[in-house]
Amino acid sequence: MIIKPKVRGFVCVTAHPAGCAAHVDEWISHVRSKGPVPNGPRKALVIGASTGYGLASRITAAFGSGAGTLGVFFERPSEDGRTATPGWYNSVGFTKAARSAGLYAQNINGDAFSDEIKAQALETIRRDMGQVDLVVYSLASPRRTHPRTGAVHKSVLKPVGSAYTNKTVDTDKGVVSTVTIEPANEREIADTVAVMGGEDWEMWMKALSDAGLLARGARSVAYSYIGPAVTWAIYKNGTIGLAKNDLERAARGIDSLLARNGGGRAVISVNKALVTQASSAIPVVPLYISILYRVMKENGTHEGCIEQMRRLFATQLYADAGPRLDESGRVRVDDLEMRPDVQGSVARIWPDVTTENLRALTDIAGYRSEFLKLFGFGMAGIDYDAEAEPQVPMP
């Protein structure tokens, strides 16, 4: 079939297998071009390994440090004339590339929140890897079935306490408008924390520890975002922010667990605002990212997912002096985004943006390009008018 992008709101419902593989290869090439990450991981478990920061972490571990990796994700293969999800194609591309390079690469496709998938991962590690020395927790899911209670929790992207009104942009249509989001109720807050907070990370780490599958000195990292004040109502101070606060709570307990195991560490890495499938769904944030991209590209400080993760590994997680932490104990690789000159430029542009001047004042073109790349479109060297086979088996 000929596969073209079909965008529905903040998601593309098609993905291109060759394009996704090319995108993975592009990220691998970047990591290789930067040289090895000294003293990096040797055996890594990546939970949420198929897209975004999780995929970039897996690529950095494998092609920056020669690590064998076990990736856990929940993706749909092609069926009934539909393409697979991009994460499926990404994982196929990564697995082929890693194995061609002589690296161990195994995958588990299923609900990472479930006890069954955890047990399957533990058995795979025990059988194939012995122990892991890095655990990356990078799940992004809209819902979670709790493995103990069976309750289904659904996350929401809402402010807390009062309604929030600000500008946003329809990135597909290029229309700038005002959006008002009603505040979350207590149930919605609790559900969002249950899905996006730290409890599941804790469950994974306890299961690994109890099974003796964490190498001495093992490290673990989970990802968060803070951003500027213009996004705080919907992010830092909203339901997502409360969930991220719980993730930080979990990090402190996991850090203590790993410290007792040969001086290991667990940290939260606060990353830069980027175009991901998750960020595209958050009102206000895509407009902020479009402005931010223009400012950071103009001053030469822009980074994408893979640049962020390679820098995180090389200068923080595996630096000789250890990670540099802020006053709350977090690693900050959003430092270039949060520079006063960058945020000052964003703040000056923000109030002036309209539908008519969107292209002139922002990098909406760059946003759209990066968004389509998530689904394998817009990659150089791919003939998008040629027939493509959507059914690609996992190696």
Secondary structure, DSSP 8 states (H G I E B T S, - for coil): ------EETTEES---HHHHHHHHHHHHHHHHHT---TT--SEEEEES-SSHHHHHHHHHHHHHH--EEEEEE-----BTTB---HHHHHHHHHHHHHHHTT--EEEEES-TTSHHHHHHHHHHIIIIIS-EEEEEE----SEEE-TTT--EEE-----SSS-EEEEEEETTTTEEEEEEE----HHHHHHHHHHHSSHHHHHHHHHHHHTT-EEEEEEEEEEE----HHHHTTTTTSHHHHHHHHHHHHHHHHHHHHHTTTS-EEEEEE------TTGGGSTTHHHHHHHHHHHHHHTT----HHHHHHHHIIIIIT-TT---B-TTS-EES-TTTT-HHHHHHHHHHGGG--TTTHHHHS-HHHHHHHHHHTTT-S-TT--TTS---------
